[in-house]
Amino acid sequence: MTLDLISMAAEAAAAVPSGVAGNITQAVGGAGAAIGVGLIGSKAVEAVGRNPGAFGNILTLGIIAMALAEGLGILAFFVSK
């Protein structure tokens, strides 16, 4: 059964043009990065609203987290090519 599934997956991958598969990968990677940055930004604003004194620390952590989320999106673009 496992070999049947593997052969079916190989046939399906051969039927899909590589450009289409790459475009789907890029779309999912870009959407994931955008959602991640949006969530990080909204939670950072919420945290600053609750504790304005911690603005500097929250800003630093937010920028680092956003850079990591964007890095994964960029990595998805390069891997899909």
Secondary structure, 3 states (H helix, E strand, C coil): CHHHHHHHHHHHHHHCCHHHHHHHHHHHHHHHHHHHHHHHHHHHHHHHHHCHHHHHHHHHHHHHHHHHHHHHHHHHHHHCC
